[in-house]
Amino acid sequence: MRYILPYFLLLLVSCKELKPTEEPVAQVFEHVLYRSEIQDFLPKPISPDDSMALTQNYIRNWITQKLLLQKANENLSEKEKNVQKQVEDYRASLLIYKYKQKLIDQKLQENVSDAEMEAYYEKNQNNFVLSTPIVKATFFILPKNAPNLADVRKWFASNTSESLEKLEEYCLSNARKYDDFDDNWVEAQALFRLLPQEPQASMAKMPVHIEQEDENNYYFLLINDFIKEQNIAPLDYVRDEIALILKNKKKLAFENELERQINEEGIQKKYVKIY
C-alpha cells in the first residue's frame, strides 16, 4: 500500500499538467494556435463566408506575429529586448485614458446648443469658405414609359407648393430614383454626376430647371438655391462640423481642468514632493 499513494499523487499532478484536448489550427515553433482562441475573436452573429475570411486573416496574422517575434528574440540584444519601461508607460497611458473617458462620460455635457454654434460661426466665418458649389435641389429619374409625363413636366416647371407636392407623390410611386434636398445643402457636383451630361444652365437666377435623357430614362433636376465656391458656407451646411469642433473644445477644456485639479489636490494633500 505504501506505493499506491505516491503513484496516485504522480498521476494527479500529470493530469493537471495536461492541456485539455483542443483542435489545433496552426503551429509556429513551440507556439500552438487552437480553434477556441479564434472562436473567441469572431463576432456573433456572423455568416459562414465572413467567418472563414476572418479566421484565415487571424491565422495569417498570428503566424506572422510569431515568426517576427522569433526573429526579434534572435537578433536583439538583451538590452534591446528589455521593454519593461515601455510596457509600463503604455499601461499607464491606457489606464489614464480609460479614467479620463469614464469621467467625460459621467460629467461632461457634450450637447452643443444652437446659440453656441451660431456664436462660433459668426466669429469664425472665414474658416468656412466653400471649396465647391453647393445647392438645394430636387432630383429624380423617370423611365421613358412612365405614365402622365406631360403632367410631370407641368408640375416640374411650376414653382407652386401644390405642384411640388403632386410631383413628390407621383415620384414616390413611379420614379427610379427620387431625392429631395430642398431643406439641405449638398455639393452640386454630387448631383451633376447623376446626369447623363454636365449641365450648362446658368445659375444666375433661381430656380433652375434641368431635364436630360438617355436611352431609357428622363433625368430631372430642380435647383432652388445655389452658392458658388469661394463664398462663405451657410451655417446649416457646416453645423455638424461646428458641433464636432465645439465638442472637442469642451473635451479638451475638461481634461485641462481635470489635470489642474489633480495637481492642486496632490500638492495640498502633500502627495507630491518637488526636489
Contacts in CASP RR format, 6 or more apart in sequence:
PFRMAT RR
TARGET T0000
AUTHOR 0000-0000-0000
METHOD contacts of the structure
MODEL  1
MRYILPYFLLLLVSCKELKPTEEPVAQVFEHVLYRSEIQDFLPKPISPDD
SMALTQNYIRNWITQKLLLQKANENLSEKEKNVQKQVEDYRASLLIYKYK
QKLIDQKLQENVSDAEMEAYYEKNQNNFVLSTPIVKATFFILPKNAPNLA
DVRKWFASNTSESLEKLEEYCLSNARKYDDFDDNWVEAQALFRLLPQEPQ
ASMAKMPVHIEQEDENNYYFLLINDFIKEQNIAPLDYVRDEIALILKNKK
KLAFENELERQINEEGIQKKYVKIY
22 34 0 8 1.000
22 35 0 8 1.000
22 36 0 8 1.000
23 34 0 8 1.000
23 35 0 8 1.000
23 36 0 8 1.000
24 32 0 8 1.000
24 33 0 8 1.000
24 34 0 8 1.000
24 35 0 8 1.000
25 33 0 8 1.000
25 34 0 8 1.000
25 35 0 8 1.000
25 38 0 8 1.000
25 59 0 8 1.000
26 32 0 8 1.000
26 33 0 8 1.000
26 59 0 8 1.000
26 62 0 8 1.000
26 63 0 8 1.000
27 33 0 8 1.000
28 62 0 8 1.000
28 63 0 8 1.000
28 66 0 8 1.000
28 67 0 8 1.000
28 70 0 8 1.000
29 66 0 8 1.000
29 70 0 8 1.000
31 66 0 8 1.000
33 59 0 8 1.000
33 62 0 8 1.000
38 55 0 8 1.000
38 58 0 8 1.000
38 59 0 8 1.000
41 54 0 8 1.000
41 58 0 8 1.000
42 51 0 8 1.000
42 54 0 8 1.000
42 55 0 8 1.000
46 54 0 8 1.000
72 81 0 8 1.000
73 81 0 8 1.000
100 255 0 8 1.000
100 258 0 8 1.000
103 254 0 8 1.000
103 258 0 8 1.000
104 251 0 8 1.000
104 254 0 8 1.000
104 255 0 8 1.000
107 254 0 8 1.000
108 250 0 8 1.000
108 251 0 8 1.000
108 254 0 8 1.000
109 250 0 8 1.000
110 247 0 8 1.000
110 250 0 8 1.000
110 251 0 8 1.000
112 242 0 8 1.000
112 243 0 8 1.000
112 246 0 8 1.000
112 247 0 8 1.000
112 250 0 8 1.000
116 246 0 8 1.000
117 235 0 8 1.000
117 239 0 8 1.000
117 242 0 8 1.000
117 243 0 8 1.000
117 246 0 8 1.000
118 235 0 8 1.000
120 242 0 8 1.000
120 245 0 8 1.000
120 246 0 8 1.000
121 128 0 8 1.000
121 235 0 8 1.000
121 238 0 8 1.000
121 242 0 8 1.000
125 232 0 8 1.000
126 232 0 8 1.000
128 232 0 8 1.000
128 233 0 8 1.000
128 238 0 8 1.000
128 241 0 8 1.000
129 230 0 8 1.000
129 231 0 8 1.000
129 232 0 8 1.000
129 233 0 8 1.000
130 227 0 8 1.000
130 228 0 8 1.000
130 229 0 8 1.000
130 230 0 8 1.000
130 231 0 8 1.000
130 232 0 8 1.000
130 233 0 8 1.000
131 229 0 8 1.000
132 187 0 8 1.000
132 188 0 8 1.000
132 189 0 8 1.000
132 229 0 8 1.000
133 187 0 8 1.000
133 188 0 8 1.000
133 189 0 8 1.000
133 203 0 8 1.000
133 226 0 8 1.000
133 227 0 8 1.000
133 228 0 8 1.000
133 229 0 8 1.000
134 185 0 8 1.000
134 186 0 8 1.000
134 187 0 8 1.000
134 188 0 8 1.000
134 226 0 8 1.000
134 227 0 8 1.000
134 233 0 8 1.000
134 237 0 8 1.000
135 181 0 8 1.000
135 185 0 8 1.000
135 186 0 8 1.000
135 187 0 8 1.000
135 188 0 8 1.000
135 191 0 8 1.000
135 223 0 8 1.000
135 224 0 8 1.000
135 225 0 8 1.000
135 226 0 8 1.000
135 227 0 8 1.000
136 181 0 8 1.000
136 182 0 8 1.000
136 183 0 8 1.000
136 184 0 8 1.000
136 185 0 8 1.000
136 186 0 8 1.000
136 223 0 8 1.000
136 224 0 8 1.000
136 225 0 8 1.000
137 181 0 8 1.000
137 182 0 8 1.000
137 186 0 8 1.000
137 191 0 8 1.000
137 221 0 8 1.000
137 222 0 8 1.000
137 223 0 8 1.000
137 224 0 8 1.000
138 164 0 8 1.000
138 167 0 8 1.000
138 179 0 8 1.000
138 180 0 8 1.000
138 181 0 8 1.000
138 182 0 8 1.000
138 220 0 8 1.000
138 221 0 8 1.000
138 222 0 8 1.000
138 224 0 8 1.000
139 177 0 8 1.000
139 178 0 8 1.000
139 179 0 8 1.000
139 181 0 8 1.000
139 191 0 8 1.000
139 194 0 8 1.000
139 219 0 8 1.000
139 220 0 8 1.000
139 221 0 8 1.000
139 222 0 8 1.000
140 171 0 8 1.000
140 175 0 8 1.000
140 177 0 8 1.000
140 178 0 8 1.000
140 179 0 8 1.000
140 220 0 8 1.000
141 175 0 8 1.000
141 176 0 8 1.000
141 177 0 8 1.000
141 178 0 8 1.000
141 194 0 8 1.000
141 217 0 8 1.000
141 218 0 8 1.000
141 219 0 8 1.000
141 220 0 8 1.000
142 149 0 8 1.000
142 152 0 8 1.000
142 171 0 8 1.000
142 174 0 8 1.000
142 175 0 8 1.000
142 176 0 8 1.000
142 217 0 8 1.000
142 218 0 8 1.000
142 220 0 8 1.000
143 174 0 8 1.000
143 176 0 8 1.000
143 216 0 8 1.000
143 217 0 8 1.000
143 218 0 8 1.000
144 213 0 8 1.000
144 216 0 8 1.000
144 217 0 8 1.000
144 218 0 8 1.000
146 152 0 8 1.000
146 174 0 8 1.000
146 175 0 8 1.000
146 218 0 8 1.000
147 174 0 8 1.000
148 170 0 8 1.000
149 218 0 8 1.000
151 166 0 8 1.000
151 170 0 8 1.000
152 167 0 8 1.000
152 170 0 8 1.000
152 220 0 8 1.000
153 211 0 8 1.000
154 163 0 8 1.000
155 163 0 8 1.000
155 164 0 8 1.000
155 166 0 8 1.000
155 167 0 8 1.000
155 170 0 8 1.000
156 167 0 8 1.000
156 209 0 8 1.000
156 211 0 8 1.000
156 220 0 8 1.000
156 222 0 8 1.000
157 209 0 8 1.000
158 164 0 8 1.000
159 207 0 8 1.000
168 178 0 8 1.000
168 180 0 8 1.000
171 178 0 8 1.000
172 178 0 8 1.000
176 217 0 8 1.000
177 194 0 8 1.000
179 191 0 8 1.000
181 191 0 8 1.000
182 224 0 8 1.000
184 236 0 8 1.000
185 225 0 8 1.000
185 227 0 8 1.000
185 233 0 8 1.000
185 234 0 8 1.000
185 236 0 8 1.000
185 237 0 8 1.000
188 223 0 8 1.000
188 226 0 8 1.000
191 221 0 8 1.000
192 198 0 8 1.000
192 199 0 8 1.000
194 219 0 8 1.000
195 210 0 8 1.000
195 212 0 8 1.000
195 219 0 8 1.000
195 221 0 8 1.000
196 212 0 8 1.000
196 213 0 8 1.000
196 214 0 8 1.000
196 219 0 8 1.000
197 212 0 8 1.000
199 210 0 8 1.000
199 212 0 8 1.000
199 221 0 8 1.000
201 208 0 8 1.000
201 210 0 8 1.000
202 208 0 8 1.000
203 223 0 8 1.000
203 226 0 8 1.000
203 228 0 8 1.000
206 223 0 8 1.000
206 224 0 8 1.000
206 225 0 8 1.000
206 226 0 8 1.000
207 222 0 8 1.000
207 223 0 8 1.000
207 224 0 8 1.000
208 221 0 8 1.000
208 222 0 8 1.000
208 223 0 8 1.000
208 226 0 8 1.000
209 220 0 8 1.000
209 221 0 8 1.000
209 222 0 8 1.000
210 219 0 8 1.000
210 220 0 8 1.000
210 221 0 8 1.000
210 222 0 8 1.000
210 223 0 8 1.000
211 218 0 8 1.000
211 219 0 8 1.000
211 220 0 8 1.000
211 221 0 8 1.000
212 218 0 8 1.000
212 219 0 8 1.000
213 219 0 8 1.000
227 233 0 8 1.000
227 234 0 8 1.000
235 242 0 8 1.000
263 272 0 8 1.000
265 271 0 8 1.000
266 272 0 8 1.000
END
